[in-house]
Amino acid sequence: MSRRGATLAVLSVLILVLALCIRAIPVPYVVLNPGPTTNTLGSVQVNGKDTPVIQISGRPTYNDGGNLNFTTVSYQGGPGNDPDLLTALRGWLSSSSAVEPREALFPPGQSAKQVETENTVEMQGSQQNAIAAALNELKIPITQVAVVAGVQKDMPAQGKLQADDEITAVDGTATAGPTAVTTAMKTKKPGATVTLTIRRNKAEQKVAITTIASPQDKNHAILGITLGGKYVFPFQVTINAGDVGGPSAGLMFSLGLYDKLTPGSLTGGKFVAGTGEITPEGQVGAIGGIQQKMRAARDAGATVFLTPPDNCKEAENAKPDGLTLVKAGTMDSAVKSLASLQSGGSVTSLPTCG
């Protein structure tokens, strides 16, 4: 073999070894890529069967078609699953990806199982908020019930209450939501016995608990529980989101439900996608991964993207060609913007991010 050939052979081996080393080196980063988008007016696979994303029982519905897609981010990396250096470098070089330090997205010490559980809880809460926001927008009455979120160890409620118990009354007085329970407890003295009416596994029962004084305020009676709230809707709504977690699909769930409960297509024939957390009152909050979600929406065919106001600046700087960003600060403003499109209004007349 000539000297030139030998040199090339050695260089080739060195390059191969370097490439293998790069692939073997994990780095504490997460690569964010465009994820799947799902039409809230369409269907997903559940146990091998096509199932509507939004199922409504006990109320007339209207299936007008169209696209109101929620968007997602696909993650490479996370707790216990750091990407290799080559994957991170590819992410840095890609215009549709982003590379973030692991700690910026996941708290130190958090396990993959904890992340999955947290995302599931956030998705469940997001769905409840989305349904409440849509029904509030439609002026359909809803109620709220207080729910035991947790029972503190070595406190009076331990062994008598458990997580997910619904508290419907305190000493015989009906309580509509956690605020009502807290207000009722303020009238009790430490050492007093309080009788709670609870609903557990759809069966109602009464539980008597003797209060103790709060360590922070000796005049304040406590049971040793943390309270949460759960909405009770006048008809059944089930959201089948597939293998998706987190709260950022809330706005699009709300709009999909609103569209199914009202005649006529809310999109006016436009392919609409979007993102945003939502409160029961219809306020839309910022989310992460806006760049990847816009790219996913455009690749799926969307021309209109509903954007939380606090994401507008970042979104405008990374907007794909052919996608108009419509600012959606509330459920009401999003509905009005889509109603304008439905009636033939111009996209340019809407509250855009630019």
Secondary structure as UniProt FT lines:
FT   HELIX           3..24
FT   STRAND          29..39
FT   TURN            40..41
FT   STRAND          43..46
FT   TURN            47..48
FT   STRAND          49..52
FT   STRAND          54..57
FT   STRAND          67..76
FT   TURN            79..80
FT   HELIX           85..93
FT   TURN            95..96
FT   STRAND          98..101
FT   HELIX           102..105
FT   TURN            108..109
FT   HELIX           112..137
FT   TURN            138..139
FT   STRAND          143..151
FT   TURN            153..154
FT   TURN            156..157
FT   TURN            159..160
FT   TURN            163..164
FT   STRAND          166..170
FT   TURN            171..172
FT   STRAND          173..174
FT   HELIX           178..185
FT   TURN            186..187
FT   TURN            190..191
FT   STRAND          193..200
FT   TURN            201..202
FT   STRAND          203..210
FT   STRAND          212..213
FT   TURN            218..219
FT   STRAND          221..222
FT   STRAND          225..232
FT   STRAND          236..239
FT   TURN            248..249
FT   HELIX           250..261
FT   TURN            266..269
FT   STRAND          271..274
FT   STRAND          277..278
FT   TURN            280..281
FT   STRAND          283..285
FT   HELIX           290..300
FT   STRAND          304..307
FT   HELIX           309..311
FT   HELIX           312..317
FT   TURN            321..322
FT   STRAND          324..327
FT   HELIX           331..342
FT   TURN            343..344
FT   HELIX           347..349
//
